[in-house]
Amino acid sequence: MTRTDFGFLAFLWGWWTFFEAVWVAVLWRSRTRVLGAGVYRTPGVRRIRRRACERRVEALLTALERTDVSAEGTPDKGDLVDRWHRIVVGRCVSVALQMVPLLVVVFPFWWATSIAQNAVTPLWMFAALAGFGAVSITLMAADERATAVSDAAGVVTVESIRFLEVLLMPDGRRAQDSALEVHGKLSARLCSALRAQARHGTFTMPPAIRLRTRQATERLIAALEDGNYRYLFGEGPERDTGVRDLSRLVSGVLRQSCRPRAQRDSLVVIDSVLLVDAPEPSEADGVVEPLRSRLLAAAGTLAVAVGLLAGAFLFPGGGAAADLLGIAGVATVALVCPPVREALQRAKEFFGTTPPGDGQADAVAERLNPTACPPPVACSHCAGSSAGDQGPWPRPGR
């Protein structure tokens, strides 16, 4: 393959990936990324492997019934099938679409190199393909993170189903997997999904509601850890009690989280009746965003900023569109880089104007870190007055 042909394919990959990165970033920031929301409306998509999903849900509900979980505490079969199948189909279609730009480069490259067997392919082409693949995989991880932020209840639904299947149907586990490791891993993922649901689901709510939801979630996690202890270290009736308590708790979580997203009008994580005997948590761990999530968010924001700045320089002809891309890139960098944000603030004070996009960056930065800059304290002499009733500016002698 010649350098010109490879450059053309790289150009196609770059523009497709650029728009894809902007799309993921916009849905991440607006918290509107829901798997299968648009794809599920396509005719025929609802039938893709739906019967297999129904069989797994039927087996799960039958296992819950054998564990003496009441019918009021189990999720509705139709809601659970629709919710789970929508998430699975949405993820499959999303991965397929995100792999398209990489395949646009890989297939012609493989075809050209297989035909010209005597030609020597430069090493930098293989390095470029490896870089393209790394960027595409990073975008997939960012899209999954955007989904977890936007539809945290959907993540809880998936993790609850996996946990119940391992707990109640151990025959489906692979023979080479350790039962203790699989149970511990799924339990940790379920607790992490519950904390994320309490954190992201109440993002725009008042502090009192966020605190109450977080406390209920921590009590639920404490009850799950107590049931896990009795299940792992108990014997005989105590172990059966642990299995039954875990099944009741996770089934209650699944019943609340599998409701259609458009019909969710409550922040209830689980029925309060199931938390009557729950132990009090020793310490609330869901106050601060986990370090891994913060690093992923910062890396995703920087990736979008680099894409915007690159688009500003590579935009054909330049003009107003390139200027807007450059301004948006600088504002995006300011979201996660305090020195850039301070430099923009000083430039605003020096020139007496507000740079485009800087106000949005400060607003988002203040939302991400509300303790960084405390609100100004009003003066005691002008606390009762406003800018509208102060009249003209007073003279020095008055």
Buried (B, 14 or more C-beta within 10 A) or exposed (E): BEEEEBEEBBEEBBEBBBEBBBBBBEBBBEBEBBBBBEBBEEEEBBEBEBEEBBEBBEBBBEBBEEBEBEEEBBBEBEBBBBBBBBBBBBBBBBEEEBBEBBEBBBEBBEEBBEEEEEEEEEEEBEEBBEEBBEBBEBBBEBBBBBBBBBBBBBBBBBBBBBBBBBBBBEEEBEEEEEEEEBBEBBBEBBBBBBBBBBBBBBEEEEEEEBBBBBBBBBBBBBBBEBBBEBBBEBEEEEBBBBBBBBBBBBBBBBBBBBBEEEEEEEBEBBBEEBBEEBEEBEEBBBEEBBEEBEEBBBBBBBBBBBBBBBBBEBBEEEEEEBEBBBBBBBBBBBBBBEEBBEEBBEEBEEEEEBBEBBEBBBEBBEEBEEEEEEEEEEEEEEEEEEEEEEEEEEEEEE
